[in-house]
């Protein structure tokens, strides 16, 4: 029988030493009322404690005491097993200081691991993660020196290599919904994304655990249409009705935006264009790789802005943009809205989107590039004491037919002049990002060479391609000297194409580029 409780009553279902799973993606879908109650209880009573925390994606903005950052207290958490780390600063500090065990499993994989847990299966077998840092021949996903548990094993089936990821039993799942009826059936009609609400509830039930659901309102029994019920009452132990301030659709940004969940549609022409910058140049060059009728994913960070370029160039309706937590169609959101989409055509569950990605459904992925090396490897997951985690990067980069990585050539203090169709280096960055060897392999160039993918690396001043022989420079920005402005700013010398092209001058000019006719000439991969 489902019980309606206060947050303070509900968190007493969490026992010391439990494994707790929480829903959320950046700010969206996180049960903040319950996180606040856990934090308050621990600070006042020391209960609960010694918890293992597991989740698919980061649930914070990277700076605020909100979401999962509330759980970052010594003694409250002893271990974190997650798909992404980058937005919980205090948890990251604890991991770097060896105060908690810390593990990173690819985001799509950990969701499918939860699904295995729901069905009492031992785990999952997949190609995702081979030859990256989660491969046990590298680190096995361990992020610090006190992490010793083996979550990943190498296997061979019919002469092919795979990774086995073991199931993670869940004692308590804490998830979110919109409306609960008096019987405890839950719908999610005002959520920005569908996420893994139902999956975590099932995983807890498959582990003999408890399920707590935070909602914003209650309705009479039988008034939620059966097709709208996301979490049925038989999967639920406790319902908590949140205070309005703890149940924003996009926390720290907006209480409710009906265009994110399909209630209304807004004209994309009202979205202001990006200001000219190296970021816009890079995102424009990535947008030139778009293909009519293609299915596209754009990652967090710089790739988010490819959507804004596509809107400015009137390309949004020509292809289908997707985001890993389940948004299909429309224009993908950025920053705190990353993971959602304005005017989506469909919102599917987070693990289903990764089924689609892992199965080869993506024609094109545009992803970030913090470091890239002479082998074509890319690192976005760990840099010395900074832990970002892989998120969906590994699933997406290993499965898309065409992958475009993007980032600036140098960092830390770089100043550029962009005008009249040319690029000028005003002040060079102190940090080279194209290095001899990346610290963490989040994308494996070796894997990319054998997968049949087309792989590009786009910067503001040059474009590179992964070839069977190695990384090759194929384009350079007009106005630059190849030796001084590109090659001297790299830690290795790439192959040079027989005919290095000039990057399109329209990339470096104000106003729309007018690339729609060029895109229309392309055929789908």
C-alpha positions as CSV (number, residue, x, y, z in Angstrom):
1,X,0.0,0.0,0.0
2,X,1.5,3.3,-1.1
3,X,1.8,5.9,1.7
4,X,1.9,9.6,1.4
5,X,4.6,11.0,3.6
6,X,6.6,14.1,4.3
7,X,10.2,14.1,3.0
8,X,11.5,13.7,6.6
9,X,9.4,10.6,7.0
10,X,10.2,9.1,3.6
11,X,14.0,9.3,4.0
12,X,13.8,7.1,7.1
13,X,13.3,4.3,4.6
14,X,17.1,4.8,3.8
15,X,19.2,2.6,6.2
16,X,22.8,3.1,7.0
17,X,25.0,1.4,4.4
18,X,22.3,1.3,1.7
19,X,22.8,1.8,-2.0
20,X,20.7,4.8,-3.1
21,X,19.8,5.6,-6.8
22,X,18.6,9.1,-7.8
23,X,17.0,10.3,-11.0
24,X,18.0,13.5,-12.8
25,X,20.0,15.1,-15.6
26,X,21.8,18.4,-14.9
27,X,18.9,20.1,-13.0
28,X,15.9,18.3,-14.5
29,X,14.2,15.4,-12.9
30,X,16.0,15.6,-9.6
31,X,13.9,15.1,-6.4
32,X,15.3,18.2,-4.6
33,X,12.8,18.0,-1.6
34,X,14.2,14.6,-0.7
35,X,17.9,15.6,-1.2
36,X,17.4,18.6,1.1
37,X,15.8,16.3,3.7
38,X,18.7,13.8,3.5
39,X,21.2,16.6,4.0
40,X,19.4,18.1,6.9
41,X,18.9,14.7,8.6
42,X,22.6,13.8,8.3
43,X,23.8,17.2,9.6
44,X,21.5,17.1,12.6
45,X,21.5,13.4,13.5
46,X,24.3,11.7,11.5
47,X,21.6,9.5,9.8
48,X,21.6,8.0,7.2
49,X,25.3,7.3,6.7
50,X,27.9,5.1,4.9
51,X,25.8,5.2,1.7
52,X,26.7,4.1,-1.9
53,X,25.2,6.6,-4.3
54,X,24.6,5.6,-7.9
55,X,23.1,7.6,-10.8
56,X,23.2,8.0,-14.6
57,X,24.0,11.7,-15.0
58,X,25.1,14.6,-13.0
59,X,22.4,16.5,-11.0
60,X,23.7,20.0,-10.3
61,X,24.9,23.1,-12.1
62,X,28.5,22.6,-11.2
63,X,28.7,25.3,-8.5
64,X,25.6,25.4,-6.3
65,X,24.7,23.5,-3.1
66,X,21.8,21.8,-4.9
67,X,20.9,18.3,-6.1
68,X,23.5,15.7,-5.5
69,X,26.0,18.2,-4.1
70,X,23.8,18.1,-1.0
71,X,25.0,14.5,-0.5
72,X,28.7,15.4,-0.6
73,X,29.2,15.1,3.2
74,X,32.0,13.0,4.8
75,X,30.3,10.1,6.4
76,X,27.1,10.4,4.5
77,X,28.5,8.8,1.3
78,X,31.3,6.3,1.1
79,X,31.1,5.3,-2.6
80,X,29.8,6.8,-5.8
81,X,29.2,4.7,-9.0
82,X,27.9,7.0,-11.8
83,X,27.7,7.7,-15.5
84,X,28.8,11.3,-15.1
85,X,30.6,13.4,-12.5
86,X,31.3,16.8,-13.9
87,X,28.6,18.9,-12.2
88,X,28.9,17.9,-8.5
89,X,31.9,19.9,-7.4
90,X,32.0,18.7,-3.8
91,X,31.6,15.0,-4.6
92,X,34.5,15.5,-7.1
93,X,36.6,17.1,-4.3
94,X,35.9,14.1,-2.0
95,X,36.9,11.7,-4.8
96,X,40.1,13.5,-5.6
97,X,41.0,13.6,-1.9
98,X,40.3,9.8,-1.6
99,X,37.5,10.4,0.9
100,X,35.1,8.2,-1.1
101,X,35.4,5.4,-3.5
102,X,34.8,6.7,-7.0
103,X,33.8,4.8,-10.2
104,X,32.7,6.0,-13.7
105,X,30.7,3.7,-16.0
106,X,29.5,5.0,-19.4
107,X,26.1,6.7,-18.9
108,X,24.2,4.4,-21.3
109,X,25.8,1.4,-19.9
110,X,24.9,2.2,-16.2
111,X,21.3,2.7,-17.3
112,X,21.3,-0.8,-18.9
113,X,23.0,-2.2,-15.8
114,X,20.0,-0.8,-13.8
115,X,17.7,-2.6,-16.2
116,X,19.7,-5.9,-15.6
117,X,19.3,-5.2,-11.8
118,X,15.5,-4.9,-12.3
119,X,15.3,-8.4,-13.8
120,X,17.7,-10.0,-11.3
121,X,20.3,-10.5,-14.1
122,X,24.0,-10.7,-13.3
123,X,24.8,-7.7,-15.6
124,X,25.2,-6.8,-19.2
125,X,27.6,-7.6,-22.0
126,X,28.4,-4.8,-24.5
127,X,31.1,-3.4,-26.8
128,X,30.7,0.0,-25.3
129,X,33.9,1.0,-23.4
130,X,36.4,-1.2,-25.2
131,X,39.8,0.4,-25.5
132,X,38.7,3.4,-23.3
133,X,39.5,4.1,-19.7
134,X,36.7,1.9,-18.5
135,X,38.3,-1.1,-20.2
136,X,39.9,-3.2,-17.3
137,X,43.2,-3.1,-19.3
138,X,43.2,0.6,-18.5
139,X,41.5,1.6,-15.2
140,X,38.3,-0.4,-15.2
141,X,36.4,2.9,-14.5
142,X,38.2,3.5,-11.2
143,X,38.9,7.2,-10.5
144,X,41.1,7.1,-7.4
145,X,43.5,5.0,-5.5
146,X,41.1,3.7,-2.9
147,X,38.6,2.3,-5.5
148,X,39.2,-1.4,-5.8
149,X,35.9,-3.0,-6.7
150,X,35.7,-4.7,-10.1
151,X,32.6,-3.5,-11.9
152,X,33.9,-4.3,-15.4
153,X,35.5,-7.5,-16.9
154,X,36.9,-8.3,-20.3
155,X,35.2,-11.2,-22.1
156,X,35.5,-13.0,-25.4
157,X,32.5,-14.4,-27.3
158,X,33.0,-16.2,-30.6
159,X,36.4,-14.6,-31.0
160,X,35.2,-11.0,-30.3
161,X,36.0,-8.9,-27.3
162,X,33.3,-7.5,-25.1
163,X,33.0,-5.9,-21.7
164,X,30.8,-7.4,-18.9
165,X,29.4,-4.8,-16.4
166,X,28.0,-6.3,-13.3
167,X,24.6,-5.5,-11.8
168,X,24.2,-2.9,-9.0
169,X,21.6,-3.9,-6.4
170,X,19.6,-0.8,-5.2
171,X,18.1,-0.6,-1.8
172,X,16.3,2.7,-2.3
173,X,15.3,4.6,-5.5
174,X,14.5,8.3,-5.2
175,X,12.8,9.6,-8.3
176,X,10.5,12.3,-9.5
177,X,7.1,12.6,-11.2
178,X,4.5,15.3,-11.8
179,X,1.1,13.9,-10.5
180,X,0.2,11.1,-8.2
181,X,-3.3,9.9,-7.8
182,X,-4.7,8.8,-4.4
183,X,-3.6,5.2,-5.1
184,X,0.0,6.1,-5.8
185,X,0.1,5.9,-9.6
186,X,2.4,8.6,-11.0
187,X,2.5,10.5,-14.3
188,X,5.2,12.9,-15.6
189,X,3.4,15.3,-17.9
190,X,5.2,18.5,-16.7
191,X,8.7,17.0,-16.7
192,X,11.1,18.3,-19.4
193,X,12.5,14.8,-20.1
194,X,11.3,11.2,-19.5
195,X,14.6,10.0,-17.9
196,X,14.9,6.8,-15.9
197,X,12.1,7.3,-13.4
198,X,10.4,4.0,-14.1
199,X,13.7,2.1,-14.6
200,X,15.1,3.0,-11.2
201,X,11.8,2.1,-9.5
202,X,12.0,-1.3,-11.2
203,X,15.7,-1.8,-10.2
204,X,14.9,-1.1,-6.6
205,X,12.0,-3.5,-6.7
206,X,14.2,-6.2,-8.4
207,X,16.6,-5.7,-5.5
208,X,13.9,-6.0,-2.8
209,X,14.2,-2.3,-2.1
210,X,12.0,0.7,-1.6
211,X,10.9,3.4,-4.0
212,X,10.2,7.1,-3.0
213,X,8.6,9.4,-5.6
214,X,8.5,13.2,-5.3
215,X,5.6,14.8,-7.1
216,X,4.2,18.3,-7.3
217,X,0.5,17.5,-7.0
218,X,-2.1,14.8,-6.1
219,X,-5.3,14.0,-8.0
220,X,-8.3,11.8,-7.4
221,X,-7.9,8.0,-8.0
222,X,-8.7,7.0,-11.5
223,X,-8.3,10.4,-13.0
224,X,-4.8,9.8,-14.6
225,X,-5.3,8.1,-18.0
226,X,-3.7,4.6,-17.8
227,X,-1.4,5.4,-20.8
228,X,-0.1,8.4,-18.9
229,X,1.0,6.4,-15.8
230,X,4.8,6.2,-15.9
231,X,5.3,4.6,-12.5
232,X,2.3,2.4,-11.4
233,X,1.4,2.1,-7.7
234,X,2.8,-1.4,-7.4
235,X,6.3,-0.1,-7.9
236,X,5.9,2.7,-5.3
237,X,6.3,2.7,-1.5
238,X,6.2,6.4,-0.6
239,X,4.9,9.6,-2.3
240,X,6.2,13.0,-1.2
241,X,4.4,16.1,-2.4
242,X,7.1,18.8,-2.8
243,X,7.1,22.4,-2.0
244,X,6.8,24.4,-5.3
245,X,10.4,25.8,-4.9
246,X,11.8,22.3,-4.7
247,X,10.1,21.0,-7.9
248,X,11.0,23.4,-10.7
249,X,11.0,21.9,-14.2
250,X,14.5,23.3,-14.9
251,X,15.9,24.1,-11.4
252,X,18.0,27.2,-11.0
253,X,16.6,28.4,-14.4
254,X,12.9,28.2,-14.9
255,X,9.9,27.0,-12.9
256,X,8.0,25.7,-15.9
257,X,8.4,26.0,-19.7
258,X,5.5,24.4,-21.5
259,X,7.5,24.2,-24.8
260,X,9.9,21.6,-23.3
261,X,7.2,19.0,-22.6
262,X,5.0,19.4,-25.6
263,X,2.2,21.6,-24.1
264,X,3.0,24.4,-26.5
265,X,5.3,25.2,-29.4
266,X,7.3,28.4,-29.8
267,X,8.7,29.9,-33.0
268,X,12.4,29.2,-33.2
269,X,12.9,32.4,-35.2
270,X,12.7,34.3,-31.9
271,X,15.8,32.6,-30.6
272,X,18.6,35.2,-30.8
273,X,21.7,34.3,-32.9
274,X,25.1,33.6,-31.2
275,X,27.6,36.4,-31.0
276,X,30.7,36.0,-33.2
277,X,33.4,34.2,-31.3
278,X,35.8,31.2,-31.7
279,X,32.9,29.1,-30.3
280,X,30.6,30.2,-33.0
281,X,33.3,29.6,-35.7
282,X,33.7,26.0,-34.4
283,X,30.0,25.3,-34.2
284,X,29.4,26.7,-37.7
285,X,32.1,24.4,-39.1
286,X,30.4,21.4,-37.3
287,X,27.0,22.5,-38.6
288,X,28.4,22.2,-42.1
289,X,28.7,18.4,-41.5
290,X,24.9,18.2,-41.0
291,X,23.0,16.0,-43.4
292,X,19.4,16.2,-44.6
293,X,17.1,13.6,-42.9
294,X,19.9,12.5,-40.5
295,X,19.5,11.6,-36.9
296,X,21.9,13.8,-34.9
297,X,23.2,14.0,-31.3
298,X,25.0,17.0,-29.9
299,X,27.0,16.7,-26.7
300,X,27.3,18.9,-23.6
301,X,29.5,22.0,-23.7
302,X,30.6,23.5,-27.0
303,X,28.5,21.2,-29.2
304,X,25.3,22.5,-27.5
305,X,25.7,25.6,-29.6
306,X,25.5,23.8,-32.9
307,X,21.8,23.8,-32.4
308,X,21.8,27.6,-32.2
309,X,23.7,27.8,-35.4
310,X,21.3,25.3,-37.0
311,X,18.4,27.5,-36.0
312,X,20.0,30.7,-37.4
313,X,20.7,28.9,-40.7
314,X,17.1,27.5,-40.8
315,X,18.3,23.9,-40.6
316,X,16.4,22.5,-37.6
317,X,13.5,21.1,-39.6
318,X,15.8,19.4,-42.1
319,X,17.0,16.7,-39.7
320,X,16.1,15.2,-36.3
321,X,18.2,16.3,-33.4
322,X,18.2,14.0,-30.3
323,X,19.6,14.3,-26.8
324,X,20.5,11.2,-24.7
325,X,18.0,11.6,-21.9
326,X,15.2,11.1,-24.4
327,X,14.3,14.2,-26.3
328,X,13.7,13.7,-30.0
329,X,13.2,16.5,-32.5
330,X,13.0,20.2,-31.9
331,X,16.0,22.3,-30.9
332,X,18.2,20.9,-28.1
333,X,18.7,23.1,-25.1
334,X,22.0,24.3,-23.7
335,X,23.6,24.9,-20.2
336,X,21.0,24.2,-17.5
337,X,18.6,23.2,-20.2
338,X,21.0,20.6,-21.7
339,X,19.1,17.3,-22.1
340,X,15.8,18.9,-23.0
341,X,14.6,20.4,-26.3
342,X,12.3,23.2,-27.3
343,X,9.4,21.8,-29.3
344,X,10.3,18.1,-29.0
345,X,8.4,15.7,-31.2
346,X,8.8,12.8,-28.8
347,X,10.1,12.2,-25.3
348,X,11.3,8.6,-24.6
349,X,13.0,7.0,-21.6
350,X,16.7,7.6,-21.1
351,X,17.7,3.9,-21.4
352,X,15.7,3.5,-24.6
353,X,17.6,6.3,-26.3
354,X,20.8,4.5,-25.5
355,X,19.4,1.3,-26.9
356,X,18.9,3.3,-30.1
357,X,22.3,4.8,-30.0
358,X,24.2,1.6,-29.2
359,X,22.3,-0.1,-32.0
360,X,23.7,2.3,-34.6
361,X,20.8,4.7,-34.9
362,X,22.9,7.9,-35.0
363,X,24.0,9.2,-38.4
364,X,26.1,12.0,-36.9
365,X,27.3,13.0,-33.4
366,X,29.0,16.3,-32.5
367,X,31.0,16.0,-29.2
368,X,33.4,18.0,-27.2
369,X,37.2,17.6,-27.3
370,X,39.2,18.8,-24.3
371,X,42.3,16.9,-25.4
372,X,43.2,15.0,-28.6
373,X,46.5,13.1,-29.2
374,X,48.5,11.8,-32.1
375,X,46.6,8.5,-32.0
376,X,43.3,10.2,-32.5
377,X,42.3,9.5,-28.9
378,X,40.1,12.1,-27.2
379,X,39.8,13.0,-23.5
380,X,36.8,14.7,-21.9
381,X,36.7,12.7,-18.7
382,X,39.7,13.4,-16.4
383,X,42.4,16.0,-16.2
384,X,44.7,15.7,-13.1
385,X,42.4,16.6,-10.1
386,X,39.5,17.5,-12.4
387,X,37.0,14.7,-12.9
388,X,34.3,15.1,-15.5
389,X,33.3,11.5,-16.2
390,X,32.3,10.1,-19.5
391,X,28.6,10.7,-19.5
392,X,27.1,9.4,-22.7
393,X,30.2,10.3,-24.7
394,X,31.5,6.7,-24.9
395,X,28.2,5.2,-26.0
396,X,27.7,7.9,-28.6
397,X,31.2,8.2,-30.0
398,X,31.6,4.4,-30.4
399,X,28.2,4.0,-32.1
400,X,27.5,6.9,-34.4
401,X,28.3,6.5,-38.1
402,X,30.0,9.9,-38.3
403,X,31.6,11.7,-35.3
404,X,32.8,15.3,-35.2
405,X,34.8,16.3,-32.1
406,X,35.2,20.0,-31.5
407,X,37.2,22.4,-29.3
408,X,39.7,25.2,-29.5
409,X,43.3,24.4,-30.5
410,X,44.8,26.0,-27.4
411,X,43.3,27.2,-24.1
412,X,44.0,29.5,-21.2
413,X,44.3,33.1,-22.4
414,X,43.9,32.7,-26.2
415,X,42.5,35.8,-27.9
416,X,41.4,35.8,-31.6
417,X,40.5,38.4,-34.2
418,X,37.6,37.4,-36.5
419,X,36.7,39.6,-39.4
420,X,36.4,39.9,-43.2
421,X,36.4,36.1,-43.6
422,X,39.7,35.6,-41.9
423,X,41.1,34.6,-38.5
424,X,43.9,36.3,-36.6
425,X,45.7,35.1,-33.5
426,X,46.0,38.1,-31.2
427,X,47.3,36.3,-28.2
428,X,48.2,32.6,-28.1
429,X,46.8,30.3,-25.4
430,X,49.1,28.9,-22.7
431,X,47.8,25.4,-22.9
432,X,48.2,23.1,-25.9
433,X,45.1,20.8,-26.3
434,X,46.5,18.6,-29.1
435,X,48.9,16.6,-27.0
436,X,51.3,13.6,-27.5
437,X,49.2,11.4,-25.3
438,X,45.9,12.1,-23.6
439,X,45.6,11.5,-19.8
440,X,42.3,9.6,-20.1
441,X,41.0,7.7,-23.2
442,X,37.3,8.6,-23.5
443,X,37.3,8.0,-27.3
444,X,39.8,5.5,-28.7
445,X,41.3,6.4,-32.0
446,X,42.3,2.7,-32.5
447,X,38.7,1.7,-32.0
448,X,37.6,4.4,-34.4
449,X,39.9,3.2,-37.1
450,X,38.5,-0.3,-37.0
451,X,34.8,0.6,-36.6
452,X,34.3,2.0,-40.1
453,X,33.3,5.5,-38.7
454,X,34.2,8.8,-40.3
455,X,35.9,10.9,-37.5
456,X,36.7,14.6,-37.7
457,X,38.3,17.0,-35.2
458,X,37.2,20.6,-35.7
459,X,39.0,23.6,-34.1
460,X,38.7,27.3,-34.8
461,X,41.9,27.3,-36.9
462,X,42.2,23.9,-38.5
463,X,40.3,20.7,-39.2
464,X,41.7,17.2,-38.9
465,X,40.5,13.7,-39.9
466,X,41.3,10.3,-38.6
467,X,42.7,8.1,-41.3
468,X,44.1,4.5,-41.3
469,X,47.6,6.0,-41.2
470,X,46.8,8.5,-38.4
471,X,45.5,12.0,-37.7
472,X,45.7,14.2,-40.9
473,X,45.4,18.0,-41.1
474,X,42.9,18.7,-44.0
475,X,41.8,22.4,-43.6
476,X,43.2,25.6,-42.2
477,X,41.6,28.9,-41.5
478,X,42.2,31.8,-44.0
479,X,44.7,34.3,-42.6
480,X,46.8,31.9,-40.7
481,X,50.3,30.5,-41.1
482,X,50.3,26.7,-40.9
483,X,53.6,26.3,-39.1
484,X,53.4,29.2,-36.7
485,X,49.6,29.2,-35.9
486,X,48.8,25.5,-36.1
487,X,51.7,23.1,-36.1
488,X,53.8,24.9,-33.5
489,X,50.8,24.9,-31.2
490,X,50.6,21.1,-31.2
491,X,52.7,18.6,-29.2
492,X,53.0,16.4,-32.3
493,X,53.2,16.8,-36.0
494,X,50.1,15.3,-37.8
495,X,50.0,14.0,-41.3
496,X,49.4,16.8,-43.8
497,X,46.9,16.3,-46.6
498,X,48.3,16.7,-50.1
499,X,46.0,19.6,-50.7
500,X,45.1,21.4,-47.5
501,X,41.9,23.4,-48.0
502,X,41.0,26.8,-46.7
503,X,38.1,26.7,-44.2
504,X,35.0,28.4,-45.6
505,X,35.4,32.2,-45.3
506,X,31.7,32.4,-44.3
507,X,32.6,30.9,-41.0
508,X,34.4,34.1,-40.0
509,X,31.8,36.6,-41.1
510,X,28.9,38.3,-39.3
511,X,25.3,37.3,-40.2
512,X,23.9,34.0,-41.4
513,X,26.3,31.9,-43.6
514,X,23.5,30.8,-45.9
515,X,24.6,27.2,-45.9
516,X,21.2,25.7,-46.3
517,X,21.6,25.1,-50.1
518,X,24.9,23.3,-49.4
519,X,23.3,21.0,-46.8
520,X,20.4,20.2,-49.2
521,X,22.9,18.9,-51.8
522,X,24.0,16.2,-49.4
523,X,22.4,12.7,-49.2
524,X,21.8,10.9,-46.0
525,X,24.6,8.6,-45.0
